Amino acid sequence: MKTLVFVGAFVQLLVPCSAVIKQCYYPDGSPSSDFPCDPNAKESACCGSGLGSTCLSNRLCQSNNGNIIRGSCSDKDWSSPACAPFCLGADTGGTDLISCSNVTNADNSFCCDHTNGCCDSGAGRFNVLPRDPDVFATWNNEASSYRVVGTVYTGNPTSTSSAPAKTTSTTAATTTSSAPTNTSPPNDSDQSSGLSNGAKIGIGVGVGVGVVLLAAIAFLVWKLRQRKASSMAVRIHPLSWTLEGRRTRI
């Protein structure tokens, strides 16, 4: 009888202890083996266990090898602001965040590890705030739980990533093309003197009239000379000899 009472009391002690350890979930609702960063909070971000693992003030996790991970959350629906709102489209499980600092020169610029070419293209890239997060909780090996040592960042945890500061050869360049210049050779008509048909006709008529006038003037001059020669011939009479041997004017 005493043994049964002892076992019952022991079970009652275990019930509240197990109630403290909250279940954590991934964005798709599947359970995870993570632990809440704040065991006493109603809702909390969750990270993996292990010596050297930490919860950051931006709700992300840092593993003992230094990787930044979006862990899980004690809110199964992930509607709580305590959950890390990053890389929610990843497959079941936590996901690593890939740093894009080599492209953006910002140490808080990240992409989800399942998004190919994100850092270079900027599609899906995001900034995590605060830029230099503090440690919020550290893993306690003896208690097998996290111990809160700081505060959670309460501002907007993310912002739109800016364009990459580093110029890469794969960046698509936007070029403005001007209208093509017509380099075809000009038509023969374009290479002419540029005179219109009317002008050409006028010149032809003028030349013809000029020729006629010159011919008429030449004819008049010739006629005048003929008349002058005839009149002079009438005035000058040659001398002739009469039969009597006298010189008379004919």
C-alpha positions in Angstrom: 0.0 0.0 0.0 2.8 2.4 0.9 4.5 1.5 -2.4 1.3 2.5 -4.4 1.1 5.8 -2.6 4.8 6.6 -3.3 4.3 5.8 -7.0 1.2 8.0 -7.2 3.0 10.9 -5.6 5.9 10.4 -8.0 3.6 10.5 -11.0 2.0 13.7 -9.8 5.4 15.3 -9.5 6.2 14.3 -13.1 3.0 15.8 -14.6 3.9 19.4 -14.0 7.5 18.9 -15.1 6.4 17.5 -18.4 3.8 20.3 -18.8 6.6 22.8 -18.7 8.3 21.3 -21.8 6.3 22.7 -24.7 6.1 21.0 -28.0 7.6 22.9 -30.9 6.4 22.8 -34.5 7.6 23.6 -38.0 5.7 26.0 -40.4 3.8 23.0 -41.9 2.5 22.0 -38.5 4.7 18.9 -38.1 6.4 18.5 -34.7 10.0 19.2 -34.2 12.6 18.1 -31.6 13.6 21.7 -30.8 13.3 23.3 -27.4 11.6 26.7 -26.6 14.1 29.5 -26.3 11.9 30.9 -23.4 10.4 27.9 -21.5 8.3 30.2 -19.4 6.7 32.2 -22.2 3.3 31.4 -23.6 4.7 31.2 -27.1 8.4 31.1 -28.0 10.7 30.5 -30.9 12.4 27.1 -30.7 16.0 26.0 -31.4 17.9 22.8 -31.4 19.7 21.5 -28.3 23.4 21.0 -27.8 26.3 22.7 -26.0 27.1 26.0 -27.8 23.6 26.4 -29.3 22.0 29.8 -28.8 18.8 31.6 -29.4 19.3 35.1 -30.9 17.3 38.2 -30.2 16.0 38.2 -33.8 14.2 34.8 -33.1 16.8 32.9 -35.2 19.0 30.1 -33.9 22.8 29.8 -34.1 24.1 26.3 -33.9 27.4 25.3 -32.3 29.1 25.4 -35.7 28.0 29.0 -36.3 25.3 28.4 -38.8 22.2 30.7 -38.7 19.0 28.6 -38.7 15.3 29.3 -38.8 14.2 26.9 -36.2 10.6 26.0 -35.1 8.0 27.6 -32.9 5.8 26.6 -30.0 2.8 28.0 -31.8 1.6 25.3 -34.2 -0.1 27.8 -36.5 2.9 30.1 -36.6 0.6 33.1 -36.1 2.4 34.3 -33.0 4.9 37.2 -33.3 7.2 35.0 -31.3 7.8 32.8 -34.3 10.6 33.7 -36.7 9.0 34.8 -40.0 11.7 33.6 -42.3 11.8 30.9 -45.0 8.3 29.6 -44.2 8.1 28.0 -47.7 10.8 25.5 -46.9 10.2 21.8 -46.7 9.5 20.3 -43.3 12.2 20.9 -40.8 14.4 23.9 -40.0 16.3 25.6 -42.7 19.7 27.3 -42.9 19.9 31.0 -43.8 22.6 31.7 -46.4 24.5 34.9 -45.9 24.6 37.3 -48.9 27.2 39.7 -47.4 29.6 38.9 -50.2 27.1 40.5 -52.7 25.4 43.2 -50.6 28.2 44.1 -48.3 25.7 43.8 -45.4 26.1 41.1 -42.8 22.4 40.9 -42.1 21.4 40.1 -45.7 20.3 36.5 -46.2 18.5 34.0 -48.5 16.9 30.7 -47.7 19.1 27.7 -48.5 16.4 26.3 -50.8 16.3 29.3 -53.1 18.9 29.0 -55.9 20.6 32.1 -57.2 18.9 34.3 -54.6 21.9 36.3 -53.5 22.9 37.3 -57.0 19.4 38.0 -58.4 17.9 39.5 -55.3 14.7 37.5 -55.7 13.8 36.3 -52.3 16.7 38.1 -50.5 15.8 39.8 -47.2 17.5 41.7 -44.4 17.2 40.4 -40.8 16.9 43.0 -38.0 18.5 43.9 -35.8 21.7 44.0 -37.8 23.8 42.8 -34.9 21.5 40.6 -32.8 22.2 39.8 -29.2 22.1 36.4 -27.5 18.7 35.8 -26.1 19.1 32.4 -24.6 21.8 29.8 -24.1 21.5 26.0 -23.9 21.8 24.6 -20.4 23.1 21.1 -20.6 22.2 20.2 -17.0 18.6 21.3 -17.2 18.2 20.2 -20.8 16.5 23.5 -21.7 17.3 27.0 -22.7 18.1 29.7 -20.2 17.1 33.2 -21.0 20.0 35.7 -20.7 18.7 38.6 -22.8 15.7 40.2 -24.4 13.9 39.6 -27.8 13.9 42.3 -30.4 10.4 43.7 -30.6 10.7 45.7 -33.8 10.0 44.6 -37.3 12.3 41.5 -37.7 12.8 41.9 -41.4 13.0 44.6 -44.1 13.2 44.6 -47.9 16.6 43.9 -49.2 18.3 46.7 -51.3 19.9 46.2 -54.7 23.3 44.5 -54.5 26.2 46.9 -53.9 28.6 44.6 -55.6 28.5 44.6 -59.4 28.7 41.2 -60.9 29.2 40.0 -64.4 25.9 38.1 -64.3 23.9 41.2 -63.5 21.4 41.9 -66.3 22.2 45.2 -67.8 19.4 47.5 -69.0 20.3 49.1 -72.3 18.5 51.7 -74.2 18.7 51.2 -78.0 18.3 54.1 -80.3 16.4 53.9 -83.6 18.6 52.4 -86.3 20.3 54.8 -88.5 19.5 54.4 -92.2 22.9 53.8 -93.9 21.6 52.7 -97.3 23.0 54.5 -100.3 20.9 57.4 -101.5 18.9 57.1 -104.7 20.3 58.5 -107.9 17.6 61.2 -107.8 18.9 62.2 -104.4 22.4 62.6 -105.8 21.3 65.0 -108.6 21.8 68.7 -108.5 18.5 69.1 -106.8 16.8 71.1 -109.6 13.2 70.6 -110.1 11.7 69.6 -113.5 10.2 73.1 -113.8 13.6 74.7 -113.3 15.1 72.4 -115.9 12.4 73.2 -118.4 12.9 76.9 -117.7 16.6 76.6 -118.3 16.1 74.8 -121.6 13.6 77.3 -122.8 15.9 80.2 -121.8 18.8 78.6 -123.7 16.7 78.1 -126.8 15.4 81.7 -126.7 18.9 82.9 -126.2 20.2 81.0 -129.2 17.3 82.4 -131.4 18.1 85.9 -130.2 21.8 85.6 -131.0 20.9 84.2 -134.4 18.5 87.1 -135.0 21.1 89.7 -133.9 23.7 88.1 -136.1 21.3 88.1 -139.1 20.5 91.8 -138.5 24.2 92.7 -138.2 24.8 90.8 -141.5 22.0 92.6 -143.3 23.2 96.0 -142.0 26.6 95.3 -143.4 25.1 94.2 -146.7 23.1 97.4 -147.0 26.1 99.6 -146.1 28.3 97.9 -148.7 25.6 98.4 -151.4 25.3 102.1 -150.6 29.0 102.7 -150.8 29.1 100.9 -154.2 26.6 103.4 -155.6 28.6 106.4 -154.4 31.9 105.3 -155.9 31.9 105.1 -159.7 35.0 103.7 -161.4 36.7 105.8 -164.1 36.4 104.6 -167.7 37.8 105.8 -171.1 35.7 107.1 -173.8 36.2 106.4 -177.4 37.8 109.8 -178.0 40.4 109.0 -175.5 39.0 111.2 -172.7 38.6 110.1 -169.3 35.0 110.5 -168.3 33.1 109.4 -165.2 30.6 106.9 -166.0 
